[in-house]
Amino acid sequence: MLERILRVFKLDRTVFAEVEHDESATTQAASVVAIVAALSVIGTIIQMLFSLVRGGKPDLGGMISSVVVTFVITFINWAIWSGVTYLVGTKLFKGEATFGEMLRVIGFAYAPQMLGIIPCIGGIIGGIWSLIASYFAIKEGLDLDDTGTIVTILVGWLITVVISAIVGMLGIGGAVGIGALSGLLGG
């Protein structure tokens, strides 16, 4: 799995063809998303600690809530992004994939978001890097040309943002919508 993660960081597009066809890689993709979620949680905790150092008031309940929401949102974003790109790519552009294949390639494309643990710039760099990796993942996973891939990403991202906003408004919490938007910027 580590070797595959490193290949994603190198933007080696062959890793996506490999995980697309390796059904046992679904667990690995989920592990990549879990690592990203755990590192996001650590980043959230670090931000809260910086707030305390600056004189903020400790809010253990808020911290626990933020940790849980951050972790859960990462997995929700993965499922939504995989599902929407699968539907857009297969229905609009006649791409060839299964939902499981999209889960695997998108899950691995999340790997660069591990940089989000680096304060300030890590999340931005990781998000952009992950978006680029998502391009290769979606292109390979759906067997699309460049135009089909780009339009799938744009349409899929827009639909995913709308779904995430609706989910946020339905009472799962404003943090869900905000978390979804920030997570989607990374892929």
N, C-alpha and C positions, 0 to 999 in steps of 0.2 A: 504494500500500500504506500509506504514512504517513497518508494521509487516512482510510483505513479504520480504522487503529489509533486515531487520535484520536477517531473516531466511537464506537469501542468504549469508550474512556475516558469519553466523554460518555453512555454507556449508550443510544446511539441504536440501537434495536432493528431499524431498517430495514437496517442494515449486515449483519445476519445473514441476512436474506432475500436480500440482494444476493450475498453470498459463497456462500450455499447453492446458488444456481443458476449460479454462475460457476465452471465446472470448472477454468478456469485459475487460480483462487484457491487451489487445493490447494497449489501451490508457495508462494504468499504465506503461507498458514496455517503451513506447515512453517517458513518464514522467521521468522514471529512466534515459534514455539516455539523455534527456534534462538537467537533474540535473548534470549528468556527464559532459556534454558539457559546462554548465554554470560554473561549478567549474574549468574546464580546462581553460575557458576564464579568470576566476579570477586568476588562476595560471600564465597564460600568461601575464596578466597585472602586477602581482607582479614581475615577472622576468624582465619586461621592466622597472618597477620602480627601481628595484635594479640596473639595468644598468644606469639609470639616476643618482642615488646616487653615483655611481662609476665614474661619470664624462661623461657619454654618452650624446649624443645630443638628445633632444626630437624630436620625429618623430610621430606626431599625425596621419598622413595618414597611416604610417606603423603599428601603434598600432591598428587602426580601421580595417585595412586589416587583421592583425593577428587574431583579435577577431572574425571577420566574418569567416575566413578560419577555425579557430579552431572549431567554433560551427558547421559549415556545414560539415566538415570532420568527426566529431563524428557521425553524422546521416548517412553519406554516408558509413562509415565503418560498421555501424550496419546493414544497408540494404545489403551490399555486403557480409559480413560475414554470415548473416542469409541465404541469397540466395545460396551462394556457399556450405555451409554445408548442406543445404536442398538438393541440387542437388547431391552432392557427396554421402550423406547418403542414399538417396532414390534410386538413379540410380546404384551406385556401390555396396551397401550393402543391398539393398531392405528394407531399413528402412521405417517406416510408420510415415508420418507427412504431414502437409500442410505447405505452406510458412508462413501463419499466426501463426501457432504454433511455428515455428522456430523463427519468429520475437519476439514472447512473451518470450520464454525461453532465447534466446540470449540477449534480452533487459534487462531482470532481471540479467543475468550473468554479465552485465556491472557494477552493483552496487558497487563492491569493488573499481572500478576506481575512486570513489568519494574521495578516499584517496589521489588522485593526487594533491589536493590542499595543501597538506603538502610539503613544500619545500624539495628538494633533494631526500629523500627516499620514499615519499608518492606515487609517480608515479610508482616506481619500485615495492613496496610492493603491491599496488593496482592492478598493471598489472599482477603480478604473481597470486595473489588471484583471480582475475577475470578469468584468464586462467584455474585455477582449477575449479572455478564455471562453466565455459563454458564446461568443461569435463562433469560435472554432467548434465548440461542443454542439451547438445547434446545427451548424453546417454539416458536421459529420453525422450527428445523430439522426437528422432528417434527410440526409443526402440531397441537400438543396444547392443551387447555384448562389453566387454572391448576392444578387438582388433579392432572391427569395429569402435568404438568411437575414439580410438587413431588414426587410419589411416584416418578417416574422418577429424579429426582436422588437422593432418599433411598435407594431400592432400588439404584440404580446405584452410588452411593457405597459402600454397604455391601458389595456384591459386589466392587467394585474393591479395597476395603481387604483383603478376604479373599484375592483373587487375588494382590495385592501381597505379602501376608504369606506366602502359600504359596511364591511365587517367591523371596522372601527366605530362607525356610527350606530351599529346595532347593539352597542352596549358592552362589547368585549373590551372596550376601553379606548380612549384617545391615544394611549401609548401604542396600541396595536397599529393604528393607522400611521402614526409617525414612525414607528419602528419598521413597518412594512415599506414605507416610502424610502427610508434611509437604507434598508436592506436591498431594495430593488435597484437602487442606484449602483449597487455592486453587481448586479446580475441576477 
